[in-house]
Structures are given as C-alpha cells and as structure tokens.
C-alpha cells in the first residue's frame, strides 16, 4: 500500500510539473500560467464610430460648430478697467485689504480643520450624512413647491441688493 501511495503521489507531482504550453510560447509571453490575451475592443468606440458614419459629412461638421454672441464675449482690458474704476471708488482700501487677507486666512484654516476632521475615522461619514440631510431639507423647503421657489428668489434678490448697496 505504501508503494501505491508513493507512485500515485509521484504521478500527481509529475502531472503538476508538466507545463501546459510549449516552451517557445512561454518565453514569448513571459508568463507560464496564463494564455496570451487578445487586445480589448471597446464597444463604446464601435458604437460612436458607427453612429458618426451614419451622419452625412456636411451635417457632422455643422453639429460641431458653435457661434459666440457678442454679449458673452469679455475683453480683458475692459474687465481690468472696470476693476480699476471700482477700486478707485473704494474709500477705505486698508479695510478691504484686511478683510481680503482675513478671508484667505479663514479659507486656509478651514482647510486645515476639514483635514483634521477627515482623519477621525467615523466623523467624515457623519458629516456626509448631515450634508445629505440638509440637502434634502433644502430641496423640500425651497425647491419643491412653486410658492417656496418664489420666496427663495425674493430672498436671493434681497441679499444681492443688500450686498451691492442698491437697496
């Protein structure tokens, strides 16, 4: 019985050690365990290219063209001139610079705070849940019904007028 067990185990060992592929293909692919894989062909590119071929060439190029209106074009010189004019109208420039610097420091500190909160294991998920809950409440409160959308629009207009000083 011992000889039968040893002969069967040697047959298993030889069966495992026999390569499944010829030696030439093993050297070519560099991996003896897996057969060579053909390159993947994406179905998205096939469907896109076939749909493009169905559109006539004259329409294909007209679909890609966009027209810019003169209202949306902004000249950089006009923009800088407008900013310079508004800066010249400011009476207390040091206060504006201090508030701007304070805003930059606040953004920097808030990024540090958010990074610290992110390192706590469970807190980011709780904050995400709070954000999703607040988003749901905001949608229900201001966006779901027509009257509440009008209320939101008037609140935004009042805030814009308050900021710009045209109240």
C-alpha positions as a Markdown table, in Angstrom:
| # | Residue | x | y | z |
|---|---|---|---|---|
| 1 | Unk | 0.0 | 0.0 | 0.0 |
| 2 | Unk | 2.9 | 2.3 | 0.7 |
| 3 | Unk | 4.3 | 1.8 | -2.8 |
| 4 | Unk | 0.9 | 2.6 | -4.3 |
| 5 | Unk | 0.6 | 5.8 | -2.4 |
| 6 | Unk | 4.1 | 6.9 | -3.3 |
| 7 | Unk | 3.6 | 6.0 | -7.0 |
| 8 | Unk | 0.3 | 7.9 | -7.1 |
| 9 | Unk | 1.8 | 11.0 | -5.4 |
| 10 | Unk | 4.7 | 10.9 | -7.9 |
| 11 | Unk | 2.2 | 10.8 | -10.7 |
| 12 | Unk | 0.4 | 13.8 | -9.3 |
| 13 | Unk | 3.7 | 15.6 | -8.8 |
| 14 | Unk | 4.7 | 15.0 | -12.4 |
| 15 | Unk | 1.2 | 16.0 | -13.7 |
| 16 | Unk | 1.5 | 19.3 | -11.9 |
| 17 | Unk | 5.1 | 20.0 | -13.1 |
| 18 | Unk | 4.2 | 19.4 | -16.8 |
| 19 | Unk | 3.7 | 22.8 | -18.5 |
| 20 | Unk | 0.5 | 23.3 | -20.4 |
| 21 | Unk | 2.1 | 25.4 | -23.1 |
| 22 | Unk | 5.2 | 24.8 | -25.3 |
| 23 | Unk | 8.4 | 26.4 | -24.1 |
| 24 | Unk | 8.5 | 28.8 | -27.0 |
| 25 | Unk | 5.2 | 30.4 | -26.2 |
| 26 | Unk | 6.2 | 30.7 | -22.5 |
| 27 | Unk | 9.3 | 32.7 | -23.4 |
| 28 | Unk | 7.3 | 34.9 | -25.8 |
| 29 | Unk | 4.6 | 35.8 | -23.3 |
| 30 | Unk | 6.7 | 35.9 | -20.2 |
| 31 | Unk | 4.0 | 34.1 | -18.1 |
| 32 | Unk | 3.7 | 30.3 | -18.0 |
| 33 | Unk | 0.3 | 30.2 | -16.1 |
| 34 | Unk | -1.9 | 32.3 | -18.4 |
| 35 | Unk | -2.5 | 32.1 | -22.2 |
| 36 | Unk | -1.9 | 35.3 | -24.2 |
| 37 | Unk | -4.9 | 37.7 | -24.0 |
| 38 | Unk | -6.1 | 39.4 | -27.2 |
| 39 | Unk | -6.4 | 43.2 | -27.0 |
| 40 | Unk | -9.7 | 44.6 | -25.8 |
| 41 | Unk | -12.0 | 46.3 | -28.2 |
| 42 | Unk | -14.3 | 48.9 | -26.6 |
| 43 | Unk | -17.9 | 48.7 | -27.6 |
| 44 | Unk | -18.4 | 52.4 | -26.9 |
| 45 | Unk | -15.9 | 53.4 | -29.6 |
| 46 | Unk | -17.5 | 51.0 | -32.0 |
| 47 | Unk | -21.0 | 52.5 | -31.5 |
| 48 | Unk | -19.7 | 56.0 | -31.6 |
| 49 | Unk | -17.8 | 55.5 | -34.8 |
| 50 | Unk | -20.7 | 53.7 | -36.4 |
| 51 | Unk | -23.1 | 56.5 | -35.4 |
| 52 | Unk | -20.7 | 59.1 | -36.8 |
| 53 | Unk | -20.5 | 57.3 | -40.1 |
| 54 | Unk | -24.3 | 57.4 | -40.4 |
| 55 | Unk | -24.4 | 61.2 | -40.2 |
| 56 | Unk | -23.5 | 62.9 | -43.5 |
| 57 | Unk | -20.3 | 64.8 | -43.5 |
| 58 | Unk | -21.9 | 68.3 | -44.0 |
| 59 | Unk | -24.1 | 67.8 | -41.0 |
| 60 | Unk | -21.3 | 66.3 | -38.9 |
| 61 | Unk | -19.3 | 69.5 | -39.1 |
| 62 | Unk | -22.2 | 71.8 | -38.6 |
| 63 | Unk | -23.1 | 69.9 | -35.4 |
| 64 | Unk | -19.6 | 70.7 | -34.0 |
| 65 | Unk | -19.7 | 74.4 | -34.8 |
| 66 | Unk | -20.7 | 76.9 | -32.1 |
| 67 | Unk | -21.5 | 80.5 | -32.5 |
| 68 | Unk | -20.4 | 83.1 | -29.9 |
| 69 | Unk | -22.6 | 86.0 | -29.5 |
| 70 | Unk | -21.2 | 89.5 | -28.8 |
| 71 | Unk | -23.0 | 89.7 | -25.5 |
| 72 | Unk | -20.9 | 86.9 | -23.9 |
| 73 | Unk | -17.5 | 88.0 | -25.1 |
| 74 | Unk | -15.5 | 89.8 | -22.5 |
| 75 | Unk | -12.4 | 91.9 | -23.2 |
| 76 | Unk | -9.7 | 91.6 | -20.6 |
| 77 | Unk | -8.8 | 95.3 | -21.0 |
| 78 | Unk | -12.5 | 96.3 | -20.2 |
| 79 | Unk | -12.5 | 93.9 | -17.3 |
| 80 | Unk | -9.3 | 95.4 | -15.7 |
| 81 | Unk | -10.5 | 98.9 | -16.4 |
| 82 | Unk | -13.8 | 98.2 | -14.7 |
| 83 | Unk | -12.0 | 96.7 | -11.7 |
| 84 | Unk | -9.6 | 99.6 | -11.5 |
| 85 | Unk | -12.6 | 102.0 | -11.6 |
| 86 | Unk | -14.3 | 100.2 | -8.7 |
| 87 | Unk | -11.0 | 100.0 | -6.7 |
| 88 | Unk | -10.6 | 103.8 | -7.2 |
| 89 | Unk | -14.2 | 104.3 | -5.8 |
| 90 | Unk | -13.3 | 102.5 | -2.6 |
| 91 | Unk | -12.6 | 105.0 | 0.2 |
| 92 | Unk | -11.1 | 102.7 | 2.9 |
| 93 | Unk | -8.6 | 100.5 | 0.9 |
| 94 | Unk | -6.9 | 99.2 | 4.0 |
| 95 | Unk | -10.1 | 97.7 | 5.4 |
| 96 | Unk | -10.7 | 95.9 | 2.1 |
| 97 | Unk | -7.2 | 94.5 | 2.1 |
| 98 | Unk | -7.6 | 93.4 | 5.8 |
| 99 | Unk | -10.9 | 91.7 | 5.0 |
| 100 | Unk | -9.4 | 90.0 | 1.9 |
| 101 | Unk | -6.4 | 88.8 | 3.9 |
| 102 | Unk | -8.8 | 87.6 | 6.7 |
| 103 | Unk | -10.8 | 85.7 | 4.1 |
| 104 | Unk | -7.7 | 84.0 | 2.8 |
| 105 | Unk | -6.6 | 83.0 | 6.3 |
| 106 | Unk | -10.1 | 81.7 | 7.0 |
| 107 | Unk | -10.1 | 79.5 | 3.9 |
| 108 | Unk | -6.6 | 78.2 | 4.9 |
| 109 | Unk | -7.7 | 77.5 | 8.5 |
| 110 | Unk | -10.9 | 75.8 | 7.3 |
| 111 | Unk | -9.0 | 73.5 | 5.0 |
| 112 | Unk | -6.8 | 72.5 | 8.0 |
| 113 | Unk | -9.9 | 71.9 | 10.1 |
| 114 | Unk | -11.5 | 69.8 | 7.4 |
| 115 | Unk | -8.3 | 67.8 | 7.0 |
| 116 | Unk | -8.3 | 67.1 | 10.8 |
| 117 | Unk | -12.0 | 66.1 | 10.7 |
| 118 | Unk | -11.3 | 63.8 | 7.8 |
| 119 | Unk | -8.6 | 62.0 | 9.8 |
| 120 | Unk | -11.1 | 60.9 | 12.5 |
| 121 | Unk | -12.5 | 57.5 | 11.5 |
| 122 | Unk | -16.3 | 57.9 | 11.8 |
| 123 | Unk | -16.7 | 61.7 | 11.6 |
| 124 | Unk | -16.5 | 62.2 | 7.8 |
| 125 | Unk | -19.4 | 59.7 | 7.2 |
| 126 | Unk | -21.4 | 61.5 | 9.9 |
| 127 | Unk | -20.7 | 64.9 | 8.2 |
| 128 | Unk | -21.7 | 63.4 | 4.8 |
| 129 | Unk | -24.9 | 62.2 | 6.3 |
| 130 | Unk | -25.6 | 65.6 | 7.8 |
| 131 | Unk | -24.9 | 67.2 | 4.4 |
| 132 | Unk | -27.3 | 64.8 | 2.6 |
| 133 | Unk | -29.9 | 65.5 | 5.3 |
| 134 | Unk | -29.5 | 69.3 | 4.9 |
| 135 | Unk | -29.7 | 69.0 | 1.1 |
| 136 | Unk | -32.9 | 67.0 | 1.4 |
| 137 | Unk | -34.4 | 69.6 | 3.8 |
| 138 | Unk | -33.4 | 72.5 | 1.5 |
| 139 | Unk | -35.0 | 70.8 | -1.5 |
| 140 | Unk | -38.2 | 70.2 | 0.4 |
| 141 | Unk | -38.2 | 73.7 | 1.9 |
| 142 | Unk | -37.2 | 75.8 | -1.1 |
| 143 | Unk | -37.4 | 73.9 | -4.3 |
| 144 | Unk | -40.3 | 71.5 | -4.2 |
| 145 | Unk | -43.2 | 73.9 | -4.3 |
| 146 | Unk | -43.8 | 77.0 | -6.5 |
| 147 | Unk | -44.5 | 79.4 | -3.7 |
| 148 | Unk | -41.4 | 78.4 | -1.8 |
| 149 | Unk | -39.3 | 78.8 | -5.0 |
| 150 | Unk | -40.7 | 82.4 | -5.4 |
| 151 | Unk | -39.8 | 83.0 | -1.7 |
| 152 | Unk | -36.2 | 81.8 | -2.4 |
| 153 | Unk | -35.9 | 84.0 | -5.4 |
| 154 | Unk | -37.1 | 87.1 | -3.5 |
| 155 | Unk | -34.6 | 86.2 | -0.6 |
| 156 | Unk | -31.8 | 85.9 | -3.1 |
| 157 | Unk | -32.7 | 89.2 | -4.8 |
| 158 | Unk | -32.9 | 91.0 | -1.4 |
| 159 | Unk | -29.4 | 89.6 | -0.5 |
| 160 | Unk | -28.0 | 90.7 | -3.8 |
| 161 | Unk | -29.4 | 94.2 | -3.3 |
| 162 | Unk | -28.0 | 94.3 | 0.2 |
| 163 | Unk | -24.6 | 93.3 | -0.9 |
| 164 | Unk | -24.4 | 95.7 | -3.9 |
| 165 | Unk | -26.0 | 98.5 | -1.8 |
| 166 | Unk | -28.9 | 99.2 | -4.2 |
| 167 | Unk | -31.5 | 98.6 | -1.5 |
